Amino acid sequence: MGKVKFYAWATVRPKDLGLSSDLLKNLVFLQLERYNNV
């Protein structure tokens, strides 16, 4: 459930904040790494 919530945030919030797609990709990658390490 946590992952779903993160993806929902990642796809909506950065666009609202005007962040670049590259930064978004980096955020998703880092978040996935954190989940994999847990």
PDB file with one MODEL, atoms N, CA, C and O in Angstrom:
MODEL        1
ATOM      1  N   MET A   1       0.845  -1.206   0.000  1.00  0.00           N
ATOM      2  CA  MET A   1       0.000   0.000   0.000  1.00  0.00           C
ATOM      3  C   MET A   1       0.875   1.249   0.000  1.00  0.00           C
ATOM      4  O   MET A   1       0.553   2.257  -0.629  1.00  0.00           O
ATOM      5  N   GLY A   2       1.991   1.154   0.724  1.00  0.00           N
ATOM      6  CA  GLY A   2       2.905   2.285   0.770  1.00  0.00           C
ATOM      7  C   GLY A   2       3.439   2.648  -0.614  1.00  0.00           C
ATOM      8  O   GLY A   2       3.568   3.824  -0.955  1.00  0.00           O
ATOM      9  N   LYS A   3       3.750   1.611  -1.409  1.00  0.00           N
ATOM     10  CA  LYS A   3       4.279   1.859  -2.748  1.00  0.00           C
ATOM     11  C   LYS A   3       3.242   2.570  -3.608  1.00  0.00           C
ATOM     12  O   LYS A   3       3.566   3.505  -4.340  1.00  0.00           O
ATOM     13  N   VAL A   4       1.995   2.122  -3.514  1.00  0.00           N
ATOM     14  CA  VAL A   4       0.926   2.737  -4.315  1.00  0.00           C
ATOM     15  C   VAL A   4       0.782   4.202  -3.958  1.00  0.00           C
ATOM     16  O   VAL A   4       0.657   5.055  -4.836  1.00  0.00           O
ATOM     17  N   LYS A   5       0.801   4.489  -2.672  1.00  0.00           N
ATOM     18  CA  LYS A   5       0.682   5.879  -2.225  1.00  0.00           C
ATOM     19  C   LYS A   5       1.858   6.702  -2.745  1.00  0.00           C
ATOM     20  O   LYS A   5       1.684   7.850  -3.156  1.00  0.00           O
ATOM     21  N   PHE A   6       3.055   6.115  -2.727  1.00  0.00           N
ATOM     22  CA  PHE A   6       4.233   6.845  -3.206  1.00  0.00           C
ATOM     23  C   PHE A   6       4.103   7.145  -4.695  1.00  0.00           C
ATOM     24  O   PHE A   6       4.370   8.264  -5.131  1.00  0.00           O
ATOM     25  N   TYR A   7       3.694   6.148  -5.472  1.00  0.00           N
ATOM     26  CA  TYR A   7       3.552   6.361  -6.917  1.00  0.00           C
ATOM     27  C   TYR A   7       2.523   7.436  -7.202  1.00  0.00           C
ATOM     28  O   TYR A   7       2.707   8.258  -8.100  1.00  0.00           O
ATOM     29  N   ALA A   8       1.435   7.432  -6.437  1.00  0.00           N
ATOM     30  CA  ALA A   8       0.410   8.461  -6.615  1.00  0.00           C
ATOM     31  C   ALA A   8       1.002   9.831  -6.328  1.00  0.00           C
ATOM     32  O   ALA A   8       0.715  10.796  -7.037  1.00  0.00           O
ATOM     33  N   TRP A   9       1.824   9.920  -5.296  1.00  0.00           N
ATOM     34  CA  TRP A   9       2.460  11.189  -4.954  1.00  0.00           C
ATOM     35  C   TRP A   9       3.480  11.567  -6.016  1.00  0.00           C
ATOM     36  O   TRP A   9       3.562  12.726  -6.424  1.00  0.00           O
ATOM     37  N   ALA A  10       4.264  10.577  -6.466  1.00  0.00           N
ATOM     38  CA  ALA A  10       5.361  10.837  -7.404  1.00  0.00           C
ATOM     39  C   ALA A  10       4.842  11.315  -8.760  1.00  0.00           C
ATOM     40  O   ALA A  10       5.499  12.107  -9.435  1.00  0.00           O
ATOM     41  N   THR A  11       3.671  10.836  -9.153  1.00  0.00           N
ATOM     42  CA  THR A  11       3.152  11.198 -10.469  1.00  0.00           C
ATOM     43  C   THR A  11       2.392  12.516 -10.437  1.00  0.00           C
ATOM     44  O   THR A  11       2.205  13.155 -11.473  1.00  0.00           O
ATOM     45  N   VAL A  12       1.953  12.926  -9.246  1.00  0.00           N
ATOM     46  CA  VAL A  12       1.142  14.146  -9.151  1.00  0.00           C
ATOM     47  C   VAL A  12       1.929  15.317  -8.573  1.00  0.00           C
ATOM     48  O   VAL A  12       1.982  16.386  -9.181  1.00  0.00           O
ATOM     49  N   ARG A  13       2.528  15.131  -7.430  1.00  0.00           N
ATOM     50  CA  ARG A  13       3.173  16.236  -6.721  1.00  0.00           C
ATOM     51  C   ARG A  13       4.294  16.919  -7.503  1.00  0.00           C
ATOM     52  O   ARG A  13       4.278  18.145  -7.615  1.00  0.00           O
ATOM     53  N   PRO A  14       5.268  16.183  -8.051  1.00  0.00           N
ATOM     54  CA  PRO A  14       6.363  16.843  -8.766  1.00  0.00           C
ATOM     55  C   PRO A  14       5.863  17.705  -9.920  1.00  0.00           C
ATOM     56  O   PRO A  14       6.424  18.769 -10.184  1.00  0.00           O
ATOM     57  N   LYS A  15       4.819  17.261 -10.606  1.00  0.00           N
ATOM     58  CA  LYS A  15       4.257  18.055 -11.699  1.00  0.00           C
ATOM     59  C   LYS A  15       3.666  19.352 -11.139  1.00  0.00           C
ATOM     60  O   LYS A  15       3.815  20.425 -11.724  1.00  0.00           O
ATOM     61  N   ASP A  16       2.992  19.226  -9.992  1.00  0.00           N
ATOM     62  CA  ASP A  16       2.408  20.412  -9.349  1.00  0.00           C
ATOM     63  C   ASP A  16       3.513  21.386  -8.944  1.00  0.00           C
ATOM     64  O   ASP A  16       3.348  22.603  -9.029  1.00  0.00           O
ATOM     65  N   LEU A  17       4.636  20.832  -8.505  1.00  0.00           N
ATOM     66  CA  LEU A  17       5.734  21.668  -8.035  1.00  0.00           C
ATOM     67  C   LEU A  17       6.611  22.146  -9.187  1.00  0.00           C
ATOM     68  O   LEU A  17       7.488  22.989  -8.996  1.00  0.00           O
ATOM     69  N   GLY A  18       6.374  21.604 -10.390  1.00  0.00           N
ATOM     70  CA  GLY A  18       7.136  22.036 -11.554  1.00  0.00           C
ATOM     71  C   GLY A  18       8.515  21.415 -11.621  1.00  0.00           C
ATOM     72  O   GLY A  18       9.414  21.991 -12.233  1.00  0.00           O
ATOM     73  N   LEU A  19       8.710  20.255 -11.007  1.00  0.00           N
ATOM     74  CA  LEU A  19      10.011  19.610 -11.051  1.00  0.00           C
ATOM     75  C   LEU A  19      10.227  18.930 -12.401  1.00  0.00           C
ATOM     76  O   LEU A  19       9.273  18.571 -13.092  1.00  0.00           O
ATOM     77  N   SER A  20      11.467  18.764 -12.752  1.00  0.00           N
ATOM     78  CA  SER A  20      11.800  18.157 -14.040  1.00  0.00           C
ATOM     79  C   SER A  20      11.535  16.657 -14.015  1.00  0.00           C
ATOM     80  O   SER A  20      11.527  16.046 -12.947  1.00  0.00           O
ATOM     81  N   SER A  21      11.319  16.063 -15.182  1.00  0.00           N
ATOM     82  CA  SER A  21      11.062  14.628 -15.272  1.00  0.00           C
ATOM     83  C   SER A  21      12.291  13.838 -14.834  1.00  0.00           C
ATOM     84  O   SER A  21      12.160  12.750 -14.275  1.00  0.00           O
ATOM     85  N   ASP A  22      13.490  14.380 -15.087  1.00  0.00           N
ATOM     86  CA  ASP A  22      14.711  13.687 -14.667  1.00  0.00           C
ATOM     87  C   ASP A  22      14.763  13.564 -13.153  1.00  0.00           C
ATOM     88  O   ASP A  22      15.124  12.518 -12.614  1.00  0.00           O
ATOM     89  N   LEU A  23      14.395  14.654 -12.470  1.00  0.00           N
ATOM     90  CA  LEU A  23      14.392  14.621 -11.012  1.00  0.00           C
ATOM     91  C   LEU A  23      13.361  13.619 -10.522  1.00  0.00           C
ATOM     92  O   LEU A  23      13.601  12.898  -9.553  1.00  0.00           O
ATOM     93  N   LEU A  24      12.218  13.571 -11.187  1.00  0.00           N
ATOM     94  CA  LEU A  24      11.171  12.626 -10.822  1.00  0.00           C
ATOM     95  C   LEU A  24      11.688  11.193 -10.948  1.00  0.00           C
ATOM     96  O   LEU A  24      11.473  10.371 -10.057  1.00  0.00           O
ATOM     97  N   LYS A  25      12.365  10.901 -12.048  1.00  0.00           N
ATOM     98  CA  LYS A  25      12.911   9.557 -12.252  1.00  0.00           C
ATOM     99  C   LYS A  25      13.894   9.212 -11.142  1.00  0.00           C
ATOM    100  O   LYS A  25      13.899   8.088 -10.638  1.00  0.00           O
ATOM    101  N   ASN A  26      14.727  10.181 -10.758  1.00  0.00           N
ATOM    102  CA  ASN A  26      15.704   9.942  -9.689  1.00  0.00           C
ATOM    103  C   ASN A  26      15.003   9.663  -8.366  1.00  0.00           C
ATOM    104  O   ASN A  26      15.415   8.785  -7.609  1.00  0.00           O
ATOM    105  N   LEU A  27      13.941  10.415  -8.094  1.00  0.00           N
ATOM    106  CA  LEU A  27      13.196  10.209  -6.856  1.00  0.00           C
ATOM    107  C   LEU A  27      12.587   8.814  -6.810  1.00  0.00           C
ATOM    108  O   LEU A  27      12.652   8.132  -5.787  1.00  0.00           O
ATOM    109  N   VAL A  28      11.993   8.394  -7.929  1.00  0.00           N
ATOM    110  CA  VAL A  28      11.380   7.066  -7.991  1.00  0.00           C
ATOM    111  C   VAL A  28      12.437   5.987  -7.811  1.00  0.00           C
ATOM    112  O   VAL A  28      12.231   5.024  -7.073  1.00  0.00           O
ATOM    113  N   PHE A  29      13.581   6.152  -8.495  1.00  0.00           N
ATOM    114  CA  PHE A  29      14.658   5.162  -8.407  1.00  0.00           C
ATOM    115  C   PHE A  29      15.165   5.030  -6.978  1.00  0.00           C
ATOM    116  O   PHE A  29      15.353   3.921  -6.479  1.00  0.00           O
ATOM    117  N   LEU A  30      15.386   6.169  -6.322  1.00  0.00           N
ATOM    118  CA  LEU A  30      15.878   6.138  -4.950  1.00  0.00           C
ATOM    119  C   LEU A  30      14.850   5.505  -4.017  1.00  0.00           C
ATOM    120  O   LEU A  30      15.208   4.760  -3.106  1.00  0.00           O
ATOM    121  N   GLN A  31      13.577   5.804  -4.248  1.00  0.00           N
ATOM    122  CA  GLN A  31      12.525   5.245  -3.400  1.00  0.00           C
ATOM    123  C   GLN A  31      12.442   3.734  -3.576  1.00  0.00           C
ATOM    124  O   GLN A  31      12.267   3.001  -2.603  1.00  0.00           O
ATOM    125  N   LEU A  32      12.570   3.263  -4.832  1.00  0.00           N
ATOM    126  CA  LEU A  32      12.541   1.820  -5.085  1.00  0.00           C
ATOM    127  C   LEU A  32      13.721   1.150  -4.400  1.00  0.00           C
ATOM    128  O   LEU A  32      13.575   0.069  -3.829  1.00  0.00           O
ATOM    129  N   GLU A  33      14.893   1.782  -4.451  1.00  0.00           N
ATOM    130  CA  GLU A  33      16.070   1.215  -3.787  1.00  0.00           C
ATOM    131  C   GLU A  33      15.826   1.084  -2.296  1.00  0.00           C
ATOM    132  O   GLU A  33      16.206   0.088  -1.681  1.00  0.00           O
ATOM    133  N   ARG A  34      15.180   2.109  -1.709  1.00  0.00           N
ATOM    134  CA  ARG A  34      14.917   2.071  -0.279  1.00  0.00           C
ATOM    135  C   ARG A  34      13.982   0.913   0.066  1.00  0.00           C
ATOM    136  O   ARG A  34      14.186   0.224   1.065  1.00  0.00           O
ATOM    137  N   TYR A  35      12.957   0.700  -0.761  1.00  0.00           N
ATOM    138  CA  TYR A  35      12.036  -0.425  -0.523  1.00  0.00           C
ATOM    139  C   TYR A  35      12.768  -1.752  -0.647  1.00  0.00           C
ATOM    140  O   TYR A  35      12.534  -2.668   0.141  1.00  0.00           O
ATOM    141  N   ASN A  36      13.658  -1.862  -1.638  1.00  0.00           N
ATOM    142  CA  ASN A  36      14.380  -3.113  -1.863  1.00  0.00           C
ATOM    143  C   ASN A  36      15.350  -3.405  -0.723  1.00  0.00           C
ATOM    144  O   ASN A  36      15.603  -4.568  -0.412  1.00  0.00           O
ATOM    145  N   ASN A  37      15.887  -2.377  -0.105  1.00  0.00           N
ATOM    146  CA  ASN A  37      16.856  -2.572   0.977  1.00  0.00           C
ATOM    147  C   ASN A  37      16.190  -2.934   2.289  1.00  0.00           C
ATOM    148  O   ASN A  37      16.828  -3.504   3.174  1.00  0.00           O
ATOM    149  N   VAL A  38      14.909  -2.609   2.423  1.00  0.00           N
ATOM    150  CA  VAL A  38      14.204  -2.897   3.676  1.00  0.00           C
ATOM    151  C   VAL A  38      13.963  -4.399   3.815  1.00  0.00           C
ATOM    152  O   VAL A  38      13.382  -4.842   4.805  1.00  0.00           O
TER     153      VAL A  38
ENDMDL
END
